[in-house]
Amino acid sequence: MRARYRIPLGITAAGAAGLLYAAGFEARSFRLRRVTVPVLPSGMRPLRVLQVSDIHMVGGQRKKQRWLRSLAGLRPDFVINTGDNLSDPEGVPEVLDALGPLMEFPGAYVFGSNDYYGPRLRNPARYLVEKVQGRHGLNGNPPVVDAVHNPWEDLRDGFDSAGWLNLTNTRGTLKIEGTSIELTGLDDPHIKRDRYAEVAGGPSAGADFSMGVVHAPYLRVLDPFAADGYPLILAGHTHGGQLCIPVYGALVTNCDLDTDRVKGLSTHTAEGRRSYLHVSAGCGTSRYTPVRFACPPEATLLTLVSR
């Protein structure tokens, strides 16, 4: 073979192998991360919180469903679902089936844009363009037209009937063995459904512990959560960057959060007050970009301990 053909063919073969790995292996390589967060008041017993996020369920994803059901074996104190459960209008029954064992535990949820609207085929390079231009979701972009509407009401009814708290721009309280856990939630900032003014004011004096919950970690919601004194904020949405460069990390977050905090535990400071922020990389992908690279799908078991 002539040398001039070897390099292009080599690049093509490497690209094909990388795509096969990203779609066939890593996107289905589900794993659990464990994180300890020192946020509880002194003397309070540790709490184990399971965060699931960005499931993006598509019909027939049996391995993902089995893995989600298996998480019930962790026996968390409570479960937080940070949204984007769907990537298929027909996916609600499979989401509810997969999360069924987890709904035996106390829990709460917020929705993301993909719970409300079906995904669209788009060029992945647009995420880089939007990052440069400072435009993300409906924040600076034209309104979405002709969108597919997902049956989010059925998803809501399923979660509610299991006793999970709907945190759509509201507060809720879980009682865990006599401990009062206050949860303050927002609807998805990615599509401008957040209404922080409706929940502003900070943690309630009567709660033993309070935390914030939101799907997309935009700065405009992280700032007031931190300034109001919430010691912990949970979010998802970013997919951890989804297609990352080994050693370097993520290129985009799909919001205005910096890439250094695209996933995992970090901190956020506003008006001199600091909160811990945990961003889940999630366990799914859009049905139109079913690949992950250097960013495996995940759920997280957070153990909250005394400061």
C-alpha positions as CSV (number, residue, x, y, z in Angstrom):
1,M,0.0,0.0,0.0
2,R,1.3,3.4,-0.9
3,A,2.4,5.5,2.1
4,R,0.1,8.4,1.1
5,Y,-2.9,6.2,1.7
6,R,-1.7,4.7,5.0
7,I,-2.2,7.9,7.2
8,P,-5.8,8.7,6.0
9,L,-6.8,5.0,6.5
10,G,-5.1,4.9,9.9
11,I,-7.0,8.0,11.0
12,T,-10.3,6.6,9.7
13,A,-9.7,3.3,11.5
14,A,-8.8,5.1,14.8
15,G,-11.9,7.2,14.5
16,A,-14.1,4.2,13.9
17,A,-12.6,2.4,16.8
18,G,-13.1,5.4,19.0
19,L,-16.7,5.7,18.0
20,L,-17.3,2.0,18.6
21,Y,-15.8,2.3,22.1
22,A,-17.8,5.5,22.9
23,A,-21.1,4.2,21.8
24,G,-20.8,0.4,22.3
25,F,-18.9,0.3,25.6
26,E,-18.4,3.5,27.5
27,A,-22.0,4.8,27.1
28,R,-23.1,1.5,28.7
29,S,-20.4,1.3,31.3
30,F,-22.5,2.3,34.3
31,R,-20.8,3.0,37.6
32,L,-21.4,4.3,41.1
33,R,-19.3,7.1,42.6
34,R,-19.1,7.6,46.3
35,V,-18.5,11.1,47.8
36,T,-18.3,12.3,51.4
37,V,-19.5,15.8,52.0
38,P,-18.9,17.6,55.4
39,V,-22.1,19.7,55.6
40,L,-24.2,18.5,58.5
41,P,-24.5,20.2,61.9
42,S,-22.3,18.9,64.6
43,G,-23.7,15.8,66.3
44,M,-26.1,14.9,63.5
45,R,-25.9,11.3,62.2
46,P,-24.6,10.8,58.7
47,L,-27.1,10.7,55.8
48,R,-26.7,8.6,52.7
49,V,-28.2,10.4,49.6
50,L,-28.4,8.7,46.2
51,Q,-28.4,11.1,43.3
52,V,-29.7,9.9,39.9
53,S,-29.7,12.3,37.0
54,D,-30.0,12.6,33.2
55,I,-31.3,9.1,32.6
56,H,-32.5,10.0,29.1
57,M,-34.4,6.8,28.8
58,V,-35.0,5.4,25.3
59,G,-37.1,2.3,24.7
60,G,-35.2,-1.0,24.9
61,Q,-32.3,0.2,27.1
62,R,-32.5,-3.0,29.3
63,K,-29.0,-2.8,30.7
64,K,-29.6,0.7,32.0
65,Q,-32.9,-0.3,33.5
66,R,-31.4,-3.3,35.3
67,W,-28.5,-1.1,36.6
68,L,-30.9,1.5,38.0
69,R,-33.0,-1.1,39.7
70,S,-29.9,-2.6,41.3
71,L,-29.1,0.7,43.0
72,A,-31.9,0.0,45.5
73,G,-29.4,-2.5,47.1
74,L,-27.5,0.5,48.4
75,R,-30.4,1.3,50.7
76,P,-29.9,5.1,50.8
77,D,-31.7,7.3,53.4
78,F,-33.3,9.2,50.5
79,V,-33.1,9.6,46.7
80,I,-32.7,12.9,44.7
81,N,-33.6,12.8,41.0
82,T,-32.2,15.9,39.3
83,G,-34.1,15.5,36.0
84,D,-33.9,14.7,32.3
85,N,-35.4,11.3,32.7
86,L,-36.6,11.0,29.1
87,S,-35.2,10.9,25.6
88,D,-38.3,9.2,24.1
89,P,-42.0,10.2,24.4
90,E,-42.7,6.5,25.0
91,G,-40.2,6.1,27.8
92,V,-42.3,7.0,30.8
93,P,-43.3,3.4,31.7
94,E,-39.7,2.2,31.5
95,V,-38.4,5.1,33.6
96,L,-41.0,4.3,36.3
97,D,-40.2,0.6,36.1
98,A,-36.4,1.2,36.4
99,L,-36.8,3.5,39.3
100,G,-39.5,1.5,41.0
101,P,-37.3,-0.2,43.6
102,L,-35.8,3.2,44.4
103,M,-39.2,4.7,44.9
104,E,-39.6,2.5,47.9
105,F,-37.3,5.0,49.7
106,P,-38.1,8.6,50.5
107,G,-37.2,10.9,47.6
108,A,-37.7,14.1,45.7
109,Y,-37.3,15.3,42.1
110,V,-37.0,18.2,39.8
111,F,-37.5,18.1,36.0
112,G,-35.1,19.1,33.2
113,S,-35.9,20.3,29.7
114,N,-35.9,16.8,28.2
115,D,-38.7,15.8,30.6
116,Y,-40.8,18.4,29.0
117,Y,-39.6,18.3,25.4
118,G,-38.2,15.6,23.1
119,P,-34.6,16.0,21.9
120,R,-33.7,17.3,18.5
121,L,-31.0,16.2,16.1
122,R,-28.3,18.9,16.2
123,N,-24.7,19.2,15.3
124,P,-22.5,18.6,18.5
125,A,-20.2,21.4,17.3
126,R,-23.0,23.9,18.2
127,Y,-22.3,23.4,21.8
128,L,-18.8,24.8,21.3
129,V,-20.2,27.7,19.3
130,E,-22.8,28.5,22.0
131,K,-20.1,28.4,24.6
132,V,-18.1,31.0,22.8
133,Q,-21.1,33.1,22.2
134,G,-22.4,32.7,25.8
135,R,-25.7,31.2,24.6
136,H,-27.2,28.1,26.2
137,G,-30.6,26.5,26.0
138,L,-33.3,29.3,25.8
139,N,-30.9,31.6,27.7
140,G,-30.0,33.9,24.8
141,N,-31.2,31.6,22.0
142,P,-34.5,32.0,20.1
143,P,-37.5,30.2,21.6
144,V,-38.0,26.6,20.5
145,V,-40.7,26.0,17.9
146,D,-42.4,22.8,16.8
147,A,-41.0,20.9,19.8
148,V,-42.1,17.4,20.6
149,H,-43.9,17.5,24.0
150,N,-43.1,14.6,26.3
151,P,-45.8,13.2,28.6
152,W,-44.2,14.7,31.7
153,E,-47.5,14.8,33.5
154,D,-47.5,10.9,33.6
155,L,-43.9,11.0,34.9
156,R,-44.9,13.5,37.6
157,D,-48.0,11.4,38.6
158,G,-45.8,8.3,38.9
159,F,-43.3,10.0,41.2
160,D,-46.0,11.7,43.2
161,S,-47.9,8.4,43.8
162,A,-44.8,6.9,45.2
163,G,-44.5,9.7,47.7
164,W,-41.6,11.5,46.1
165,L,-41.6,15.3,46.7
166,N,-42.1,17.5,43.6
167,L,-39.7,20.4,44.1
168,T,-40.8,22.5,41.1
169,N,-40.1,26.0,42.4
170,T,-41.1,25.0,45.9
171,R,-39.9,23.6,49.2
172,G,-40.5,20.2,50.7
173,T,-39.5,18.3,53.8
174,L,-38.5,14.7,54.3
175,K,-38.5,13.1,57.8
176,I,-35.7,10.6,58.1
177,E,-35.8,8.8,61.4
178,G,-37.0,11.9,63.2
179,T,-34.5,14.2,61.3
180,S,-36.1,17.0,59.3
181,I,-34.5,17.5,55.9
182,E,-35.7,20.6,54.0
183,L,-35.3,20.5,50.2
184,T,-35.6,23.7,48.1
185,G,-36.0,23.1,44.4
186,L,-36.2,25.0,41.2
187,D,-37.6,24.2,37.7
188,D,-35.1,24.0,34.9
189,P,-33.1,27.2,34.3
190,H,-32.0,25.8,30.9
191,I,-35.4,26.7,29.6
192,K,-36.1,29.6,31.9
193,R,-38.6,27.9,34.1
194,D,-36.8,28.7,37.4
195,R,-38.5,31.1,39.8
196,Y,-36.1,31.6,42.7
197,A,-38.2,34.5,44.1
198,E,-40.9,32.0,45.0
199,V,-38.5,30.0,47.3
200,A,-36.1,32.8,48.4
201,G,-35.2,33.4,52.0
202,G,-32.8,30.6,52.9
203,P,-33.1,27.5,55.1
204,S,-36.0,27.4,57.5
205,A,-35.2,27.7,61.2
206,G,-37.1,24.5,62.1
207,A,-35.2,22.2,59.7
208,D,-32.3,20.1,60.9
209,F,-30.6,20.4,57.5
210,S,-31.4,22.1,54.2
211,M,-30.2,21.8,50.7
212,G,-30.9,23.1,47.2
213,V,-31.9,21.0,44.2
214,V,-31.9,22.1,40.5
215,H,-31.4,20.4,37.1
216,A,-29.1,22.8,35.3
217,P,-26.4,24.5,37.4
218,Y,-26.6,28.1,36.0
219,L,-24.8,30.7,37.9
220,R,-28.0,32.8,38.4
221,V,-29.5,30.0,40.6
222,L,-26.3,28.9,42.2
223,D,-25.5,32.4,43.4
224,P,-28.8,32.9,45.4
225,F,-28.7,29.3,46.8
226,A,-25.2,30.0,48.2
227,A,-26.0,33.6,49.3
228,D,-29.0,32.3,51.1
229,G,-26.9,29.9,53.1
230,Y,-27.7,26.5,51.7
231,P,-24.7,24.3,52.6
232,L,-25.3,21.8,49.7
233,I,-26.6,22.2,46.1
234,L,-27.3,19.2,43.8
235,A,-27.5,19.5,40.1
236,G,-27.2,17.5,36.8
237,H,-27.6,18.5,33.2
238,T,-23.9,18.7,32.1
239,H,-23.4,15.0,31.3
240,G,-19.9,15.7,32.7
241,G,-19.0,17.1,29.3
242,Q,-20.0,13.8,27.7
243,L,-17.2,13.9,25.1
244,C,-14.1,14.7,27.0
245,I,-10.4,14.8,26.2
246,P,-8.3,12.4,28.4
247,V,-6.2,14.3,30.9
248,Y,-7.6,17.7,29.7
249,G,-11.3,17.1,30.6
250,A,-14.5,18.6,29.4
251,L,-14.9,21.1,26.6
252,V,-18.4,22.3,27.4
253,T,-20.9,22.3,30.2
254,N,-24.0,23.3,28.2
255,C,-24.6,26.1,30.7
256,D,-22.5,29.0,32.1
257,L,-20.8,26.9,34.7
258,D,-17.0,26.6,34.1
259,T,-15.6,23.3,32.9
260,D,-13.5,22.8,36.1
261,R,-16.8,22.1,37.9
262,V,-18.6,20.1,35.1
263,K,-19.0,17.1,37.4
264,G,-18.3,15.9,40.9
265,L,-18.0,17.9,44.1
266,S,-16.8,21.5,44.2
267,T,-17.7,24.7,46.0
268,H,-19.6,27.8,45.0
269,T,-19.3,31.2,46.7
270,A,-21.6,34.1,46.5
271,E,-21.8,37.2,48.8
272,G,-19.1,35.8,51.0
273,R,-21.0,32.5,51.7
274,R,-19.8,29.1,50.5
275,S,-21.9,26.1,49.5
276,Y,-20.8,22.7,48.4
277,L,-22.0,21.9,44.8
278,H,-22.3,18.4,43.4
279,V,-23.0,18.0,39.7
280,S,-23.8,14.6,38.5
281,A,-22.5,13.5,35.1
282,G,-25.7,11.5,34.7
283,C,-26.3,8.0,33.3
284,G,-27.6,8.7,29.8
285,T,-27.3,10.6,26.6
286,S,-29.6,12.2,24.0
287,R,-30.9,9.5,21.7
288,Y,-29.3,11.4,18.8
289,T,-25.8,11.4,20.4
290,P,-25.6,8.0,22.2
291,V,-21.9,8.3,22.9
292,R,-19.6,9.1,25.8
293,F,-15.9,9.4,25.9
294,A,-13.6,9.7,29.0
295,C,-16.8,10.4,30.9
296,P,-18.7,7.2,31.9
297,P,-22.3,7.2,33.0
298,E,-22.9,7.4,36.7
299,A,-25.0,7.8,39.8
300,T,-23.6,9.1,43.0
301,L,-24.0,8.0,46.6
302,L,-23.2,11.0,48.8
303,T,-22.6,10.5,52.4
304,L,-23.3,13.7,54.3
305,V,-21.3,14.0,57.6
306,S,-20.8,16.7,60.2
307,R,-18.7,19.7,59.4
